[in-house]
Amino acid sequence: MSRIAEWLLESVTTRERAASTVGDLRETAATRGEAWFWASVLGAAGALLWRGMVAEPRRMLGLAFRGLLMTFVVQLGITTIVFVISAARALLVATSMGLGGPEAFPTAVPGLRDGAWNARPWRASFSWADGSPGALPAASCPRAWR
Amino acid sequence: MSETPVLSEFEQVVLFAIMRLGAYASGVTIRGEIGARTDREPAPGALYTALDRLEDQGFITSRLGDAISQRGDRAKHYVQVSATGVEAVKRAQRRCRRHPAGWHAALSRIQ
């Protein structure tokens, strides 16, 4: 955890100063606790950032741009993960309800068209791939739907 | 107007603490010393910013000590007041002493 604190302070001061500051705070935090340590790290980072903005505005502008870029990258990563998880869950739910499976995505997952999916009973009479929803076959419907 | 930067009250307090501590003045000991003298410990952010500023202005010099396991193998930053710093403190104190001049006379007039 101290590494994160050090990394945070390194962005607003020199590496040696950041290391010694974290060391000082870690030493005092032994008696004051972890909450005090993090409050102090954030306070010190805020104060040093403000001083940097006054003393070296150009460097701080570069830092702000780096932060913005990092936000974009993190957001893109999170969005991709959420999309993949959602798509996988949708596929699982659709399959368990007998509402599609790979027939709904014939070009996206071509390898799945042959094999276990085609052995399902609904495969013979029901498909959304041809554009007509049709009626659900009685054999593939859950008991509650019949 | 002089070009030399004027020391703030807090910067003077920090410089006094460093001078009293001598060779062992580091972030932790300076905070402790200020706390003991003024009954109020400065926020770490305020102290480290002041130390950075004082070093940039040449009022203090710093050296890196040995890494200690208690601090997660991080070295201590020891600071010392430079000759310019001592001169700046003297100048600030002279300025402070000028303020109360004539204070007793003014007070007796008010009362």
Interface residues (C-beta under 8 A of the other chain):
Chain A: S2 T13 E16 R17 A19 S20 T21 V22 G23 D24 L25 R26 E27 T28 A30 S40 G43 A44 A45 G46 A47 L48 W50 R51 A55
Chain B: S26 G27 V28 R31 A43 P44 G45 A46 Y48 T49 D52 R53 D56 L64 I68 Q70 R71 G72 R74 A75 K76 H77
